[in-house]
Amino acid sequence: MSEAPANRLKDSASPYLRSAAHQPVDWHEWGEAAFATARAEAKPILLDIGAVWCHWCHVIDRESYENPEIAALINQFFVAVKVDRDERPDVDSRYQAAISSISGQGGWPLTAFLTPDGKPFFGGTYFPPEDAMGRPGFKRILVAVTEAFRAKRSEIDSSAAALEDAVCQAENFTNARGAFDPSIVQVMCASIIGNFDSRNGGFGQAPKFPHPAAIDLLLDLGQTSRDSNLLYIANRTLTKMALGGVYDQLGGGFHRYSVDERWLVPHFEKMSYDNSELLKNYLHGFQVANAPGAVDAALAPLFRETAEGIITWAFDTLSDPGRGGFFASQDADISLDDDGDYFTWTVVELRAALAPEEASVMEEYYDVGPVGEMHHNPAKNVLWVAGTVEEIAKRHGISENDARFVLATAKGKLVAARLKRTAPAVDKTIYVSWNAMFVSAFLEAARVLARDDCRQFALRTLDQILADGWNEDKGFNHRVGGPLVAGLLDDQIFAAAALLDAYETTFDKRYFAIAERTMQLAIEKYGDAEGGGFFDRASDAPPMGGLDVRRKAFQDSPTPSTNSAAAIVLERLYGFTGNDLYREWAQRTIEAFAALAPQFGLYAATYGLAAMLYSRHTSQVVITGAMGDAKASALEAAANSVYRFGKAVLRVTPEIAAADALAPALKETIPHLNASATQAFVCVGTSCFPPVNEPAKLLEMLSGAGLHAAAK
């Protein structure tokens, strides 16, 4: 076995690349050195894109890249390049688009064949080593590609160039510009409704992914329009996910997606970006269900418990308690010989951890039986909530309180038993964009649930990102720690949003100033001055190599669309500053995609949120009064209890007013602010309601109808 792979990848900052250091394939990291070798040797490039959390990436590693015969073919006829999609989402997104257009396949592992200068001409996802499962074997593909590259080089170069042009046109959204019409929000909403699975909740069929932006859009529109159907769709989806196996019933947090339409059997990896956005969903669901007179008030405890579960998992597993920071992901498996075994249970395992009467209750509650849901081990059960407390109590002849006590006690024992197992690995890389998303989610949890621990940890994390990942001239890097990876639009936009959230929480003007500077850099370095919107890579970024086309991120996949998120941040900045530049860029960004947005529907729900916010403006609730004033605290609690997308709650004490920390537009809107008086101002756009000093009146003003009238 060649020692070259270990020498080349063993010191990589990426855990996914390091995991390949022992393989006999002569891997290169993405970069000019790999392209130079391919050009010098006139060889095609074999590109593997995957991630440390990806089960099938590890399968193809073991079956093919650790196979000496296959490795010998690769080393003889190809230059092999391995890319971590989390570390280089810019590389991944371009080749995903290209290979999807060739094969109709997307996802990971992505297996692509490129010309020596990095232009794709063939590829797919997972290939078995030999012909199987209706897929051609990897050996056959390697031989066929080698022969085609030798015999039909000019045809390959021509088709690769044509594919590059097609990807450039598609990823640039050249024909997407159009006039903005507020009714587009209803069009997006209709698409979401059309994809709703009324029986199981969620959208579409198996495999089923969460769509957090769609849920937020439905919750907001349902609440403001008093449309019970929209609220039903959102609440049923949140309920089914929370009770299903896609949610870790013992440890908290959501797995990446469900392989079935019922949310029962997940792909067991847990991603930072899923859980931050789902945490916001459950906080918002709790706010709506907990509102006075809410139709679905009974769901409020479940939604709060689920949000708390995500927070618990994030604190226990996904965070650095000392320095701050949220890790990237938790793997699904311990090894390739299991499939979620850490998270699943046999009847024998469950009974060994519990007293007989507890086991009897839990087997019914979590639907644990001799035959479970896991194909690789039929005795393994995914835990999902199959019955209500009332049903369990009735069947066992006990009170509901006793049933709850048994469930809580038994759950604690199962958690303790599971902690004795070897847990799946955690990728402790700290990516700026994903951390910023969790900072925003934790700051929202601090407001909605009065969790000061979330507030403190979020601010500690943000301060770490600013210390180690921020540059006044270039903006944010992509990663904190390790070799420098240039920041992308995602890193700038989600960090700017987190900075605004931190400013709203602390009135620290430093956060606000850096948020403004970040968006100014985004406009300068990423903005498309001619067509509107933003490219994902900076204009002065080092050459990417390969398929180096300009790309505008628009679809929500797998994180919120950064162009839509940018429009939201710009609109928030406009609300705070009154600076027309921000409003103009928000408009130009929304218009850049207006003609095609309806076609994306469910998959562009963040665009729907941006369009909604642009139409009605952001809102600010300014609450004044001395620190420790009980009435001011009651007003603040009332303001924080209401979900309305784009609403800021600002607690202004005399000390904050004296420090001149209030954003410029609010100082102009409320020119004679008496910070010593206990009162609340509700402001929308450039106007404010008269102040109130009773929580009930504030809640009435914050109702959908009240703010909608003010916006008009």
Beta strands, then each sheet from edge to edge (+ up, - down):
strand 1: 27-29
strand 2: 45-50
strand 3: 79-84
strand 4: 110-114
strand 5: 120-124
strand 6: 257-258
strand 7: 266-267
strand 8: 270-271
strand 9: 329-330
strand 10: 426-427
strand 11: 430-431
strand 12: 470-471
strand 13: 475-476
strand 14: 479-480
strand 15: 619-624
strand 16: 647-652
strand 17: 679-684
strand 18: 687-688
sheet 1: 1+ 3+ 2+ 4- 5+
sheet 2: 6+ 7-
sheet 3: 8+ 9- 10+
sheet 4: 11+ 14-
sheet 5: 12+ 13-
sheet 6: 16+ 15+ 17- 18+
end
